[in-house]
């Protein structure tokens, strides 16, 4: 990725927060790298270099600034919306694929050789997949060091490091401090959160219309899976190594996230999925500027800046929601989904296994806190905590449901089962890093799935920013309310002016309806 020096330097000189995550500023005279909005004195031009990723800055020996915390900046909007191999790779790395499956696993998911993948990422990001994953591990480790009382060996394992030596060497290189020094520097205080929680801040680029996000999620909340209560969104999570729960509370400049995880190795994937759910890596200034250029949308953009696209933490869950929501109201879909989730499924009796001793810890640091006990490494679908929220049904669980549990026409029931079978046998991938066009083609090949369902998933599950659901009844009603063409063909033609942000226009049309 080419970075224009003058434009980047002006952003640094003005401490413009909108560019945080777009690039990183390396200061060769001090040996540190910062986010563009760092409050430190603007460095001299001759001492400045700009990097497309934190890993690229670390690659030449620079350490992270302790003042502006560049590794906690919002993610780049480029990698959030781009559908090419590099964009897909960045989303998969953020979801922890390299930590779980290594670079060979990442390359296999993307359909390229390791060598070619390394070449593409190095050209765009200034670092290969291993270095990018290493930078993420360092950030995860720092969060755990500063927010838990866990032993360093457990933190190294949870962050994805292969050895204690690798853990120690990486943190010394990235933060110029030993792991124990990072913990000492943050101090110890009584944490206000409950037992077994990790609380952190998820940064975003302002503005963020939090009410629109919460309203959208509240209407579609499912008993036992998610809910909006007192301005906070709560939901259960299905994660690579177990289950979890999260509470997301929008605040000024960040979203406060309180996580409870069965397995701490799921911290990075959980954070990535929460960011994706709330569309926190979007660039609202660019989106709103494009939509506001249309006089029909300009008043809505001015009244409600920062509208995001509510996305998904689980592609299969979103696919089931979309299929059940075909040609019915949101209320009717919620009733069917609730019945589906409340149907008991046959489960085998688990074999008792030894559980590790609990580790007590209480600490809070810089607004990022944790207290209580590390949860046992169990895989119960109820998630941590008795009576808590749980993740949505998995594909295998849906296949195990009896016919009576679906409560819907046979054709739709078979569509759901066909979807689940495709996910189980691997012929359909619904992860965030999927090839969007290929996933849509595969969805359309399944009986009972048409363009509306496939495009709805492209927008919400795959993160495509340029989807207009022109056949959607609510979209057409919203268009009519704004004085826009309200037939699919004419609306499609009119919406060309909204590219590449037609997904955000879709949300605004829904709100107008």
C-alpha positions in Angstrom: 0.0 0.0 0.0 1.5 3.3 -1.1 1.3 6.2 1.5 1.5 9.8 0.4 4.1 11.4 2.7 2.6 14.9 2.6 -0.9 13.8 3.3 0.2 11.5 6.1 2.4 14.2 7.7 -0.5 16.7 7.6 -2.7 14.2 9.4 0.0 13.7 12.1 0.6 17.4 12.4 -3.1 18.0 13.0 -3.5 14.9 15.2 -6.4 13.8 13.1 -8.1 10.8 14.8 -9.9 9.8 11.5 -6.6 8.4 10.2 -5.9 6.1 13.2 -5.5 2.6 11.9 -5.1 3.8 8.3 -1.3 4.0 8.8 1.3 4.2 11.5 4.0 6.8 12.1 7.5 5.7 12.7 10.0 8.1 14.4 13.5 7.0 13.7 15.1 9.4 16.2 13.2 7.9 19.1 12.8 4.3 17.8 9.0 4.3 18.4 5.9 4.1 16.2 2.6 5.9 17.0 -0.9 6.4 15.7 -1.5 9.6 13.7 -3.4 11.3 16.6 -0.6 10.8 19.2 -0.5 13.9 21.4 3.3 14.0 21.5 5.2 16.8 19.8 5.1 16.4 16.0 8.4 14.9 14.9 10.7 16.5 12.3 10.0 15.4 8.7 13.5 13.9 8.3 12.9 11.6 11.2 9.5 10.3 10.1 8.5 7.1 8.1 5.0 5.9 7.5 3.9 2.2 7.6 0.7 0.5 6.5 0.7 -1.8 9.5 2.1 -2.1 13.1 3.9 -5.3 12.0 5.8 -3.3 9.3 7.0 -0.8 11.9 8.0 -3.6 14.2 9.9 -5.2 11.4 12.5 -2.4 11.3 12.9 -2.5 15.1 10.5 0.2 16.2 8.6 -0.2 19.5 5.0 0.8 20.2 4.4 4.2 21.8 3.3 3.8 25.4 1.4 7.1 25.3 -1.0 6.6 22.3 -1.1 2.8 22.3 -1.0 2.4 18.4 -1.8 -1.3 18.7 -5.2 -0.4 20.1 -6.2 1.8 17.2 -9.3 1.0 15.1 -8.6 -1.4 12.2 -8.0 0.0 8.7 -11.3 0.4 6.8 -9.5 -0.9 3.7 -9.1 -4.4 5.1 -12.6 -4.3 6.6 -14.3 -3.8 3.2 -11.9 -5.0 0.5 -12.9 -8.3 -1.0 -9.6 -9.2 -2.5 -7.1 -11.8 -1.2 -5.3 -9.3 1.1 -8.5 -8.0 2.6 -9.7 -11.6 3.2 -6.3 -12.5 4.7 -6.4 -9.6 7.1 -9.8 -10.6 8.4 -8.8 -14.2 8.8 -5.6 -13.2 10.7 -7.6 -11.0 13.0 -9.9 -14.0 13.7 -6.8 -16.0 14.8 -6.5 -18.4 11.9 -2.7 -18.2 11.8 -2.6 -19.0 15.6 -4.9 -22.0 15.2 -3.8 -23.4 11.8 -0.5 -21.7 11.0 0.4 -19.9 7.8 -0.3 -23.1 5.8 -3.8 -23.2 7.1 -4.3 -19.5 6.1 -2.9 -20.1 2.6 -5.2 -23.1 2.2 -8.2 -21.1 3.2 -7.3 -18.4 0.6 -6.4 -20.9 -2.2 -2.8 -19.6 -2.7 0.7 -20.9 -1.9 2.4 -19.7 1.2 5.1 -18.0 -0.9 2.6 -16.1 -3.0 0.5 -15.1 0.0 3.7 -13.8 1.8 4.6 -11.8 -1.4 1.1 -10.2 -1.6 0.9 -9.3 2.1 4.4 -7.9 2.2 3.7 -5.7 -0.8 0.5 -4.3 0.7 1.2 -4.4 4.4 5.0 -4.3 4.7 5.0 -7.6 6.5 4.1 -11.2 5.9 1.3 -13.3 7.6 3.5 -14.5 10.4 4.7 -11.0 11.3 1.1 -9.7 11.2 -0.1 -12.5 13.5 2.9 -11.9 15.8 1.9 -8.3 16.2 -1.6 -9.4 17.1 -0.2 -11.9 19.6 1.8 -9.1 21.2 -1.3 -6.9 21.6 -3.3 -9.8 23.1 -0.5 -10.6 25.5 -0.3 -7.0 26.6 -4.0 -6.9 27.3 -3.8 -10.1 29.4 -0.7 -9.0 31.3 -2.2 -5.6 32.2 -5.8 -6.9 32.9 -5.3 -10.2 34.6 -3.3 -11.8 37.3 -2.6 -14.9 35.3 0.9 -16.4 35.4 3.0 -15.4 32.4 3.2 -18.9 31.1 -0.6 -19.1 30.8 -0.7 -15.7 29.1 1.9 -16.8 26.6 -0.2 -19.9 25.7 -3.5 -17.9 25.6 -2.0 -15.3 23.3 -0.8 -17.9 20.8 2.9 -18.0 21.4 4.7 -21.3 20.9 7.1 -20.9 23.8 7.9 -18.7 26.8 11.1 -17.6 25.1 9.2 -16.4 22.0 6.7 -14.6 24.2 9.5 -12.8 26.2 11.5 -11.9 23.1 8.5 -10.5 21.2 7.2 -8.3 24.0 10.7 -6.9 24.6 11.0 -6.1 20.9 7.5 -4.6 20.5 7.2 -2.7 23.9 10.8 -2.4 25.0 9.8 -4.0 28.3 9.8 -7.4 29.9 6.4 -8.9 30.5 6.7 -8.5 34.2 7.6 -4.8 33.8 4.4 -4.2 31.8 2.4 -5.6 34.7 4.3 -3.6 37.3 4.0 -0.4 35.3 0.2 -0.6 35.2 -0.2 -1.2 38.9 -2.9 -3.2 40.7 -6.3 -2.0 41.8 -9.6 -3.5 42.8 -11.6 -4.3 39.7 -15.3 -3.3 39.6 -16.3 -6.1 37.3 -17.7 -9.5 38.2 -15.9 -12.7 38.5 -14.2 -14.2 35.4 -14.5 -11.1 33.2 -12.1 -9.2 30.9 -13.1 -5.7 30.1 -11.5 -3.6 27.4 -12.2 -0.6 25.1 -13.0 -1.1 21.4 -12.0 2.1 19.5 -13.9 3.4 16.5 -13.7 6.4 14.2 -16.4 8.9 15.1 -19.2 9.5 14.6 -21.0 6.4 15.7 -24.8 6.3 15.8 -25.1 3.9 18.7 -28.8 4.2 19.0 -29.4 2.9 15.5 -27.2 -0.1 16.1 -28.9 -1.0 19.4 -32.4 -0.4 18.0 -31.6 -2.8 15.1 -30.2 -5.5 17.3 -33.0 -5.1 20.0 -35.8 -5.8 17.5 -34.0 -9.0 16.3 -32.9 -10.2 19.7 -33.6 -13.9 20.6 -34.3 -15.2 24.1 -31.2 -16.9 25.5 -28.9 -15.7 22.7 -28.9 -11.9 22.8 -30.6 -8.9 24.3 -30.4 -5.2 24.7 -30.8 -3.9 28.2 -30.1 -0.5 29.7 -28.2 0.7 26.6 -26.0 -2.4 26.5 -26.0 -5.3 24.0 -25.5 -8.7 25.6 -25.0 -11.9 23.6 -23.6 -15.4 23.8 -20.7 -16.4 21.5 -19.5 -19.6 19.8 -15.7 -19.4 19.5 -13.0 -21.6 18.1 -12.0 -23.0 21.5 -15.2 -22.8 23.4 -18.1 -20.5 24.3 -18.3 -17.0 25.8 -20.5 -14.0 26.6 -20.0 -10.4 25.8 -21.7 -7.1 26.9 -21.1 -4.1 24.6 -21.8 -0.6 25.8 -21.3 2.3 23.4 -19.5 5.3 24.9 -17.8 8.4 23.8 -14.9 7.4 21.6 -15.1 3.7 22.3 -17.3 0.7 23.0 -16.8 -0.8 26.4 -16.7 -4.6 26.0 -16.9 -7.0 28.9 -16.0 -10.6 27.9 -16.3 -13.9 29.7 -14.4 -16.6 27.9 -14.2 -20.3 28.5 -10.7 -20.3 26.9 -8.5 -17.2 26.9 -7.1 -18.3 23.5 -10.4 -16.9 22.1 -9.7 -13.3 23.2 -8.5 -12.1 19.8 -11.2 -13.9 17.8 -13.9 -12.6 20.2 -12.6 -9.0 19.9 -12.5 -9.3 16.1 -16.0 -10.6 15.9 -17.4 -7.9 18.3 -15.7 -5.2 16.2 -17.2 -6.8 13.0 -20.7 -7.0 14.6 -20.8 -3.3 15.3 -18.9 -2.3 12.1 -16.3 -0.4 14.2 -13.6 -0.3 11.6 -15.8 1.6 9.1 -14.9 5.1 7.9 -18.1 7.0 8.5 -16.7 10.3 7.2 -16.2 8.8 3.7 -19.5 6.9 3.8 -21.6 9.9 4.9 -19.9 12.2 2.4 -20.9 10.0 -0.5 -24.5 9.5 0.7 -24.9 13.2 1.6 -24.1 14.2 -1.9 -27.6 12.9 -2.8 -30.1 15.6 -1.8 -32.6 12.9 -1.0 -30.4 11.4 1.7 -28.6 14.6 2.8 -31.1 15.5 5.6 -31.0 12.0 7.0 -27.2 11.9 7.0 -27.1 15.3 8.7 -29.7 14.2 11.3 -28.1 10.8 12.0 -24.3 10.8 11.2 -22.3 7.6 11.6 -24.9 5.0 10.8 -23.3 1.6 10.6 -24.2 -1.8 9.1 -25.0 -4.2 11.9 -23.0 -7.3 10.9 -22.6 -10.8 12.5 -20.5 -12.8 14.9 -21.5 -16.1 13.2 -22.1 -16.6 9.5 -24.2 -19.7 10.0 -26.5 -17.9 12.5 -27.0 -15.1 10.1 -27.8 -17.5 7.3 -30.5 -19.2 9.4 -31.9 -15.9 10.4 -32.1 -14.8 6.7 -33.8 -18.0 5.5 -36.4 -17.9 8.2 -36.9 -14.1 7.5 -37.7 -14.7 3.9 -41.0 -12.9 2.9 -42.2 -12.6 6.5 -42.1 -9.7 9.0 -39.3 -9.4 11.6 -41.8 -10.2 14.3 -42.9 -13.5 12.6 -39.3 -14.4 12.0 -38.4 -13.9 15.6 -41.2 -16.2 16.7 -40.0 -19.0 14.4 -36.4 -18.6 15.5 -37.4 -18.6 19.2 -39.3 -21.9 18.6 -36.3 -23.4 16.8 -33.9 -22.5 19.6 -36.2 -23.8 22.3 -36.5 -27.2 20.8 -34.4 -29.7 22.8 -31.8 -31.6 20.8 -30.4 -35.0 21.7 -27.0 -34.7 23.2 -24.6 -37.4 24.2 -23.6 -37.8 27.8 -20.2 -36.1 28.2 -17.3 -38.1 29.6 -16.1 -36.5 32.9 -12.7 -34.9 32.5 -10.3 -33.4 35.0 -10.6 -29.6 35.2 -7.7 -27.3 35.9 -7.5 -25.5 39.2 -9.0 -22.1 39.2 -6.7 -19.1 39.2 -7.9 -16.1 41.2 -6.9 -12.6 40.1 -8.1 -9.1 40.6 -6.7 -6.1 38.8 -7.6 -3.1 36.7 -5.5 -1.0 34.4 -6.0 2.2 32.4 -9.8 1.6 32.0 -9.2 -2.1 31.0 -10.0 -4.4 33.9 -10.5 -8.0 34.9 -11.3 -9.8 38.1 -12.3 -13.1 39.5 -11.4 -16.5 38.2 -10.3 -18.0 35.0 -13.3 -20.2 33.8 -12.8 -23.9 33.4 -12.0 -25.1 29.9 -15.4 -26.8 29.2 -17.4 -26.8 26.0 -21.0 -26.5 27.3 -23.3 -24.7 25.0 -24.7 -22.7 27.8 -21.6 -20.6 27.9 -19.8 -19.5 31.1 -22.1 -18.9 34.0 -25.3 -20.7 35.0 -28.3 -19.4 33.2 -26.3 -17.1 31.0 -26.6 -16.3 27.3 -25.5 -19.0 24.8 -24.3 -19.0 21.3 -26.7 -19.7 18.4 -27.3 -23.3 17.2 -24.5 -24.9 15.3 -25.0 -26.6 11.9 -24.7 -30.1 13.4 -27.2 -29.2 16.2 -29.7 -27.9 13.6 -29.4 -31.2 11.7 -30.2 -33.1 14.9 -33.5 -31.2 15.4 -36.7 -33.2 14.9 -39.1 -32.1 12.2 -41.5 -30.9 14.9 -39.0 -28.4 16.2 -38.9 -26.3 13.1 -42.6 -25.1 13.0 -42.4 -24.0 9.4 -43.3 -25.3 5.9 -41.4 -28.4 4.8 -39.7 -26.6 2.0 -38.1 -24.0 4.3 -37.2 -26.7 6.8 -35.3 -28.6 4.0 -33.6 -25.3 2.9 -32.2 -25.0 6.5 -31.1 -28.5 6.5 -29.5 -28.2 3.1 -27.6 -25.1 4.4 -26.5 -27.0 7.5 -25.3 -30.0 5.5 -23.3 -27.7 3.1 -21.6 -26.1 6.1 -20.8 -29.5 7.8 -19.4 -31.1 4.7 -17.3 -28.0 4.0 -18.8 -27.1 0.6 -20.0 -23.8 2.0 -17.9 -21.4 4.0 -19.7 -18.6 5.9 -16.7 -17.1 7.7 -15.9 -13.4 7.4 -12.8 -14.0 5.3 -14.6 -16.0 2.6 -14.5 -15.0 -1.1 -17.8 -13.1 -1.2 -18.6 -13.7 -4.8 -17.9 -17.4 -4.5 -20.0 -17.7 -1.3 -22.9 -16.0 -3.0 -22.7 -18.4 -5.9 -22.7 -21.3 -3.6 -25.6 -20.0 -1.6 -27.7 -19.4 -4.8 -27.0 -23.1 -5.8 -28.8 -24.3 -2.7 -32.6 -25.0 -3.1 -34.7 -22.3 -1.4 -32.1 -19.6 -1.4 -32.6 -16.7 -3.8 -30.9 -13.3 -4.5 -32.4 -11.5 -1.5 -31.1 -14.1 1.0 -27.7 -14.3 -0.6 -27.3 -10.5 -0.8 -28.5 -10.1 2.7 -25.8 -12.4 3.8 -23.2 -10.7 1.7 -24.1 -7.4 3.5 -24.3 -8.7 7.1 -22.3 -11.9 7.3 -19.5 -11.2 4.7 -19.2 -7.4 5.2 -19.8 -6.3 1.6 -20.3 -2.5 1.9 -22.0 -2.2 -1.5 -25.2 -4.2 -1.4 -28.6 -2.7 -2.2 -31.6 -5.0 -1.4 -33.8 -3.3 -3.9 -36.5 -6.0 -3.8 -36.9 -5.7 -0.1 -40.3 -4.3 0.8 -39.0 -2.1 3.7 -36.3 -0.7 1.4 -38.8 0.2 -1.2 -41.1 1.8 1.4 -38.1 3.8 2.7 -37.3 4.9 -0.8 -40.9 6.0 -1.3 -40.8 7.9 2.0 -37.8 9.9 0.8 -39.3 10.6 -2.7 -37.0 8.1 -4.4 -37.9 5.5 -7.1 -39.5 2.6 -5.4 -39.5 -0.2 -7.9 -36.5 -2.6 -7.9 -35.3 -1.7 -11.4 -35.6 2.0 -11.1 -34.1 2.0 -7.6 -31.1 0.0 -8.7 -30.4 2.5 -11.4 -30.8 5.5 -9.1 -28.6 3.9 -6.4 -25.5 3.8 -8.7 -24.7 7.3 -7.2 -24.3 5.7 -3.8 -21.5 3.3 -4.7 -19.5 1.9 -3.0 -21.6 2.4 0.1 -25.0 1.0 -0.9 -25.2 -1.3 2.1 -25.2 1.9 4.3 -27.9 3.4 2.1 -29.9 0.2 2.6 -29.8 0.7 6.4 -30.9 4.3 6.0 -33.8 3.3 3.8 -34.9 0.8 6.4 -34.8 3.5 9.0 -36.8 5.8 6.7 -39.5 3.1 6.4 
